[in-house]
Amino acid sequence: MSAGETQTQTGTVTSQDGTTIAYERVGSGPALVLVDGALCYREFGPCRSLAHHLADRFTVYFYDRRGRGDSGDTQPYAAEREYQDLAAVIEAAGGDTYVAGFSSGAALALQAAASGVPMRKLASYEAPYVGLKAVKGVTPDYLGHLKQLLAKDDRGGAVGYFMVKMVGGPAFLPVMMRLMPKVWKQLKAVAHTLPYDATVMGDFQVPSDVLATIAVPTLVMGGSKAKPNMVAAVSGVADAVPGSVRKTLAGQTHQVKDEAIAPELITFFGGGTP
């Protein structure tokens, strides 16, 4: 199903701290909420396309995380406030929904589940608990440097620093992004939210004690083309969440294709045979 075949409906919810969170809804069937990763929002990233791939099985909700798109950005930031944002979207979707998170959005969804946000089942794809690289035996203050770049309004520098130094992307990635002016503009527009994702990720290590408290059925996914540290991260999450199901998606990188992940979500969430 292509993005043009089914129209979405827009709406807003008010989170616990008064922040307005904008969302869209498409499809019919049991409710499923998608949670974006760093730099992504409704108009940029994978969730809109994936929502339309799933719309014939589920009523899919996807939303602008705080500070992005049409959502508000009440300060001071705290990861717990993002858990409350997700809870507000889930409530708007009728409560006790399915939830699927991607990259740092997967970490957000996992930690929200551990905090008690109600959901029926949870799926995660490559929560990037890949560690932070030490330099000469010392781990730099990555979050502090990220905030310094933003304080100087060096949004492009912040995007590149997060992509390469913090999450281990190839050095050419920011250069490649700059060659796509529209994409680069969209990335810089939400660069101020990168510290939010860094805060959600903490020390970028699997919070095993936290995830061990998750009480909902959980699917933990990764791609077969993931780097060794991401493979270890996916394994760590699967080991930490009691009774979780682990799946490796053949041929997939961190930018998982709709055609690869949609059937797994349909099967796990009980939407019938893909």
N, C-alpha and C positions, 0 to 999 in steps of 0.2 A: 504494500500500500504506500503510495507516495504522499508527500506532505500536502499536495494539492487536492487529494481526494476526499478528505474529511476536514470540515471546519472546526476550529477550536473555539471555546468560550472562555472569556477572560473574567477574572474576579480578583478580589483582594481579601485578606484576612488581617486581623490585628493581633500581633504577638503579645505575650504577657507584659513586655515592657512598653507597649504602645506603638511599636514599630509596624508600619504597614508593609505587608508582604504580598507582592503581586504574583498571580499564578495563571496558568491556562489549563483547560480540561478538554480532553478529546476522547471519543470512543464510547463504548458501552460494555457493561459487565462489572465484575468486582473492581474495587478501587485500587489503584497502584500509584504510588508517589515516587518520582524520580528525583535524585539528589545530585546536582552537578558538582564537579571538582573545581579546582583553582581556575580563575579567569573566565569561567563559563557562566552563561546565563541564558535566558530564553532565546535571545536573538543571536547567540554565538555559542556553539558547542553542540554536543551530540544529542541532547535530550529531545529536542523537537522532532528530529528525524526518527529516533527510536520510539517516541510516543506514537507516531503514526504507523510504525510497523506493528505496534501492539494494540492499536485501537479497535481491531475487530474482536479482541478477546477481553480487554479490560477498559475501564474508564480510567484514563491515565492523566495524572496531575503532574505538571512540571512547573517550577517556580524560580523567580529571581531571588537568590540568596541575598541577605541584607548587604546593602552598599552597592548592589548591582542593578542595572536595568531600572525598572520602575519601583523597586522596593526601597524602603527607608533605611536609615543608617544611624540609629540611636547610639550614642556613646555613653560610657566607655564600652568598648567591645569586650565580650567574654564568650567563650565557646558555649557555655551553658545557655546563653541567649539564642544561639543558633539551634540548640536542641529544642528550645521553646518555639522557635519559628517553625521547625519541622512538625512539632506537635500541633501547632495551629493549622497548618496545611492538612495534616491528617484529620483533624477534627472537622475541617471544612469538607473533607472527602467522605465524611460519615463515621470516622473513627475506626480503629482496629483494621487499618488497611495493610496491603502489601507495600513494602518499601525496597527500592533498589538504589544503591549509591555507587558512584564511580570515582576512582582516584581519591583525592582528599575528601570528596563527598561520601565515599564509602567509609572512610574513617569517621566522618561526622555521623553517618547513620549508625554505624556500629556503636560508637560511644553514646549516642542518643538512646539506643536500645538498652545499653547497659545502665543508663541513668533512669530508666523506667518509662521512656516515651512509648506509648502503646502501639504495637504493630502486630499484624497476624503472622507474617513471615518476613524475612530480611534476606536480600541478596547483595553481595559486595563484589566489586571488580577492582582488583589491584589497589587496595589501600596502600599508599606508598610509605610504609614503615621501613625505609631503606637505610636508616641511620644518617647521621651527619658526619661528613668527612673531617677527620682531625688533620691539622697542619702542624708538623713537627711535634706531634704528640699532644697537641692542645686543640680542643674544639672551639673554633671562633664563635663570637657572638653573632651568629647569622641573622637572627631576628633583629638585633640592634642595628646591624649594618643595613638591613633591608629598610628599616624605618628611617635611617639617616638619608638614604637615597631618595625616599619619598618626601622627606622634609625639605630636600633641595629641589623638589619637583622633577627629579630625574626618573620619570615613569618608565622610560625605555630601559634605563639602567637597572631598575628594580625588576622588570620582567626578565631581562637577561640573567641577572644574578640569581633569581629564584629558579629559573629553568636549568641553569648550568651548575652553579655552585651548590645550591641547596638540594635539588632533586636529581642531580647527576645526568642531566641531558647532555647531548653532544654540543661542543662549543660552537658548531656552525648553526645550531638551531635558531638563536636570536637573529643571526645574520640572514638566514633564510626567511624568517618572519618579516624582517624589514623590507625584503624584496616584494612583499605583498602588502601594499599600502593600506588597503581596506582592513585586512586582518590585523596589521600592526596597530592601526588606530583603535580597533576594538579591544585589543589586548591592553593598550595603554589606558584606555578609558576606565578599566576596572583594576588597574595596578594597585590602587590604594587598598584593595581588599586582600592583597597577598599576605600581609601580616596576620589576617584573620585565619587563613588556611594554615600558616605556620604555627599559629597558636593552637589550632585544633590538633595539629600533628605533634605538638610538644617537642620531645627530643627525637622524633621520627623513629622511635623504637616501638615494637608491638607492646601495647599496655596490657600484658597478659592477665594481670590480676583484675583489671577493669572488665576486659572482654569475657572473663570467666563467669561473670554474673549475668550474661545474656541468657534469657530464658525462652527465647522464641526460636523456632526452626530457622536455620541460617545456611545459605548457600554461599560458599567462598570460591570465587573464580579468579583465574589468571590466564594469561596467554602463553602459548608454547614458545613464543619468541621473546619472552621476558628476559631481562638481564638476571644474572645469578642473585643479586641482592633483592630484586623484586620477587623472584621465585621463593627466596627465603622468607620474605615478608608475607607472601600469601600462605606459605606453610605455617608460619607463626600464628597468623590469624586463625587458620583452620584448627590448629592444635589448641588454641586458647578458648575458642567458643565451644561450649559443651554440645556434643552431638552434631556438629556441623557437617555439611556435605561439601566436599571439595571437587571442583571441576577444572580441568585444563582445556582451554579452547584452542584447538589446532590452528596453527598458522597465524595466531593473533598477537599483536603488539599491545602497547598501552592504549593506543587508539583503536579500540575494538570495533569491529564492523557490526552494524545492526543485524545483518544476516546470520552472524555467528552467535550473538548473545541473545537475540529475541527467542529462539527456540528453547534455550536453557531456562529463560525466565518463564515462558509459557508452561513448560513441563513442571518446574518447581512450584510455581504459584497455582498450579491446578487449573490452567486455562484450556485444558484439552490437549490433544496430540498436535504438535507443531505441523 
